[in-house]
Structures are given as structure tokens and as C-alpha cells.
Amino acid sequence: MHAQRRVEQHYAAPDLGERILGALAEAGHTVRPGELDALPPIDEMHHRGREATEELAAMGHWRPGLQVLDAGSGLGGSSRYLAVQHQCQVVGVDLTPDLCHAASLLSAALGIERTRFVRASATRLPVADATFDVVWTQHAQMNIPDKEAFYGELARALRPGGQLLFHDVFAGPAGAPHFPVPWADSETISSLVTPDRVAEILRRNGLLQRQWHDRTEVSLQWARKVSTAPPDTDMGSVGSLLMGPTRQTKMQNLERNLRERRIVLIQARYDKPLPQP
Ligand SMILES: C[S@@+](CC[C@H](N)C(=O)[O-])C[C@H]1O[C@@H](n2cnc3c(N)ncnc32)[C@H](O)[C@@H]1O
């Protein structure tokens, strides 16, 4: 089977948006337009959730009206955060149709109009060159084998003077990770490379490194907490909705992979320079 098809199947979740809203209503949570924080921490599918999104956003420069691309936008949590907090127009691109649908539904339920979700591969973005002021990505590239195409497309979509912000999982020094993990049941759809390799690809694409932070240790503390959350807690039940019955094993492997340094977490900002006069 084609690699992208396998990734799509891994994340496929028919009616996920409807099920999330239904589960919230049943638990007595009313999601009202204008309340970004009305959703429990379900729509940020990356290490440390909203905390990491706020941290990554704080590494960038913002002003109202910026055009932002969220590559691998998932349920759209980061897209909505940037749209509301920084008054940007955000286009989320994601391979998985169910997640694009769910992301649109959640934005509509919260009354957020400045996000749009498009089904496409981030390795072949359906956008013109130099379209975006900010290109943002969290935890999508570990499912993408063709790193040259992925980072090449992000650099192409960025306008000169724009910023690339990423928060991602990379290969650590201690060998292959234990599976299953949240992004893959086995190594067939996991494509980890070292942070150095990515830094080299970005440099070749003409981007300049401005910030680079290793977040492995703080992610390990977080993983310790969530890997022991029982399935009936808020954190555990929402995780099961997204990750299925193997949620706890996946979270335990995540903790072990971080502890053994089989994976590392990096947040970084790169700038695309303006042409020299
Ligand atoms: C772990 S989720 C992260 C979602 C979101 N960035 C977040 O942090 O909440 C990974 C997402 O990457 C998407 N993805 C994987 N390969 C992709 C590709 N080639 N192009 C676009 N999206 C992709 C998946 O469909 C999934 O929604």
C-alpha cells in the first residue's frame, strides 16, 4: 500500500468532530462560539498540548492579519489558537479527510471564521510560491518519509521575510523507538531523522536558524504524567477517543522512548531572508 494511504488510515476517524462534541455535551460541557478554551485539551495532538503551542508561538513575531500555513493541522487546535490569539488568517493543510472535516466542525462550533482546512499532502502544497507570512508545523513530519519534499515545500510557501516555526519529534541517539506510539503502530509509517539532518535541509533551502530549543526533558516530565492517567480521567478518555484502545501502551512507549533518548523534541524558528538590494 502507498505510504500516504497508510498514514491516512492510521489517523482515519469518521465523524470524530461530531463524536467529540457529542461526548462533551454528554459530560455537560457546552461549546459556545467565542470560547476558545471551552474545549478540553483534545485538539492539540502533540507533546504538551497547548503549553507547547503557546511556547512555539512566543518564539515568533506577530501582527493582526498575517497569513499562516499550519502544515499537518490535524484537529486544528494550533490553527484556532493562532487565529484567535494573534488575529491571523490560518490555512490548515492535512492529509486525512476525517481530521480536516473535524477541524472545520470544531472551528464552526467555536464561531472561529479565520481558519480554513484543506485536504492535501504537505509534500505537494496546493499554494503559490511565497504565499504565507508564517509557516507553522507541529508533529506531522514524523509520518513523512520525503523530508526534502516536505521542508522544500514549506520553504517555497513562505514569503521572503517570513518565519518558519516548528515543534517536532526526531530520532535520538539511542536507536529505533519502541512501538506502538501515537503517530504509528509500527515502523512502517514512522520516518524519524536526526535534528541535524533537518537543520541541514533547511539551510540548503536558504532558511536561517534563529532559535533552537531541545524540549526532550520537559516532554519526558509531561509524558510521565499522561502515561499514567487512567482511561476514565478527562485526559485518558479523550486520548482513547483519538488513539483507540492502545492509548495507554502508546503513551507508555512515548515515555520510555523519551527516557531512553530514542526520540528527541525540538522547537525552532527559521527566517526566510529578504532578497539583497
Ligand atoms: C500527530 S497529528 C498532529 C496534528 C497537529 N499538527 C497538532 O499538533 O495537533 C499528525 C497530523 O499530520 C498529518 N499528516 C501526516 N502526513 C501528512 C502529509 N504528508 N501531509 C499533510 N498532513 C500530514 C496527519 O493526518 C495528522 O493529522
The ligand as a Gaussian input file, in Angstrom:
#p B3LYP/6-31G(d) Opt

LIG

0 1
 C        0.044000      13.889000      15.419000
 S       -1.007000      14.739000      14.335000
 C       -0.603000      16.442000      14.668000
 C       -1.712000      17.381000      14.300000
 C       -1.482000      18.843000      14.644000
 N       -0.314000      19.388000      13.998000
 C       -1.364000      19.035000      16.125000
 O       -0.237000      19.224000      16.608000
 O       -2.394000      18.984000      16.812000
 C       -0.210000      14.472000      12.752000
 C       -1.006000      15.003000      11.585000
 O       -0.163000      15.036000      10.419000
 C       -0.962000      14.714000       9.303000
 N       -0.095000      14.299000       8.205000
 C        0.703000      13.213000       8.124000
 N        1.335000      13.171000       6.928000
 C        0.950000      14.288000       6.251000
 C        1.249000      14.832000       4.964000
 N        2.058000      14.217000       4.104000
 N        0.655000      15.982000       4.624000
 C       -0.204000      16.632000       5.464000
 N       -0.527000      16.161000       6.674000
 C        0.038000      15.006000       7.068000
 C       -1.894000      13.622000       9.827000
 O       -3.024000      13.457000       9.017000
 C       -2.217000      14.165000      11.221000
 O       -3.335000      14.996000      11.201000

